[in-house]
Amino acid sequence: MTSRHAAITALRGPALTFTGDPFLVGKERAVRHETDALIVIDNGTITAFGPYDTTRDALPHDTAVTRLGNDSLILPGFVDTHTHYPQTQIIGAPAKQLLDWLDTYTFVAEQQFADRNHASEVAKIFLAELLRAGTTTAAVYCTVFPQSVDAFFEESDRLNTRMIAGKVLMDRNAPGSLRDSAKHGYEDSRRLIQRWHGKGRQLYAVTPRFAATSTPEQMEIAGALWKEHPGTYLQSHVCENREEVAWVKALYPDRKSYLEVYDHYGQLGPRAVYGHAVWFDESDFERCHDRGAAIAHCPTSNLFLGSGLFKMQAAKQRTRPIRVGLGTDLGAGTSFSQLVTMNEAYKVAQLNGYSLSSLHAFYLATRGGAHALYLDDMIGSIAPGYEADLIVLDLHSTPIIDYRMKYCRDLEEALFIQLVLGDDRAIRATYVAGQLRHERDAASVTD
């Protein structure tokens, strides 16, 4: 394995980053596009960024500079706010809808993660695929088995990726081999927090799978555990499927809404990230805004399972905006690629009567995802002081994209072409803390 931090290096080429939220301040004020940028990296951190002509003086003598042509675009690494690494092996498994899919495929696959070797094998494949797709940070669900968390974090730590992950808490309505107890779930999670949270670039998320698979006792303890460990995350699912919503209402009849269940047990607040929120009403959006909780929009999964259409326009309403990122939600989600995810997010918005621009979509996949995870002061943007998680997008990655780009009018259209027609083939290179970890033409992750 190469050392985590090499000497000072630099990238030169066209670059795009976001300086604000285009949903709130408009596209013109939120975007920074440099046609000939220089990005200087020292010890995994960006130390200078700007036009080459005015920034090159920041380069120490004999600094290695990687020169990229105008067919490339340097971006912050993509951020995936909701995904399941144990479901890598069941991507594309057919099922009726959410609850049937869980019983038929998910719970069967996750039982295999009692085997540490299996967990390690899948973690390696999953993280390599993320990097191949240009994703450098993700909020990840493991399984109920602590060894599945260790396997994931060990591989992430080896690659030096900034990842958020946690052991699933589940003490009812699941196969016996996948159920813990409130007490054991608490103890296992506490040990994992002590072992992994803040080790290198690893961060821990308390992870009750969803309200239906945890008893009130476990929900109480999960909220307490999160409160006891400031700086950790809490991740779960909410309002994904109408049958699921009705089921949670039956299990928690004293709560006015599905989201209120989590609030009641102290699981809403900054660094709480909830997947889906398809069936939110205005009171749910207001509650998320007031508490500072974030939503992971998972369009490929919602369409694949027929769950419904997330209301982006309502979520990003300027009077009470919600923190929103994009999630692949593998394996009900059908692609590791955030380009594909942006494509589906555009279609979901269209079906809701709202046009999601390419700049808004790329914001969600970069700075917006970092903002949802309360990491927008360190990742998701290209700026001095930020961690050097970067990708190089090939704007001509396939013959049809190359042909289509001949008729492109401007940057916004160029990005739209990428999200409609692009996939992992468009990721020419992925840098993690300044280190090259994926190079498309080499077809490998740098060890």
C-alpha angles and dihedrals in degrees: 000000000000120000115274094239125034129185121296111300136177143203123212124194144077112327138186130195139156125243096184145359111291090200088065107029102024131255097276094057096042102051132078116189121179116188093199108022133171119210116190118199127194125176092344095309131102108244100175137016130173146089110334094236093057099032103046091087086070089065115100114228115282094012112162110244123195107211118211125192130232090265087072135071124199113218137170111269114273119260121217110198099189131027142132117225095192089061093063089102095054102049108138096021109150122232141150102252141320104300094042090048092052093051097041101043118359101055091043093052095044093057088068090066091078081084107081093203091055091049091051092050093051093044090056093050093044096050093044089053092049091054091045087055092048097252112140101169130036140168102231136194115214122183136270089271113092090213089064088060093048091050092051097046093045091058093042090050090050090054092040091230119158103241137166117208144149148180114270114245112214126152104160144028093034136089113292093245090058097049123096124178130250090255098045093042090054094047095046092048094048091053091048091050090052091048101044117014108106094001102139105313097335122120129187130229124196099227122198100176094223137316094266094061097047127069119229087257092057092044089054092050093046091056091047092049091052092049091049092057110051114201095033122112134238120212133180144133129271138181095348101141132018093233089051091050091053091047093053090048089055092048094047104031094163093062120086095217143006091254091050089061089066093042091051090056095048096256101126124086143079111340093021108127122189124193122227112352088186094150099043121140126203093273090056092052090048091050092052091048093049094047097041093238120153135226126219109211108212107185101166091053095044091052095042093053095036091239098145144260122301114226103232094170091055093045094053096043107149095228092061110005121192124216103251131181134170123258130194092203093202129225099026081038108077105216141038089214121103088200088063090043091053089050091055092043088057091053093047089052091049091054087053091052095254127116113219110203122219091246091054090048094050089048090056091050094050126016092011092057090047089049090051088054095044089243098110091113091064111022139024097056139066108238140117111285094028123118110261099244101146141157133203112221117206105219091197101041099141133030094252093048090048090052094044092050090062087072097043116127105194148346095280092054091045090056091047090054089053095051094045099044104019134093137156090315088072092064105094095175141356123207122197114196087339095309121117104241101163130029114180097209090050089047093214146095113249109248 
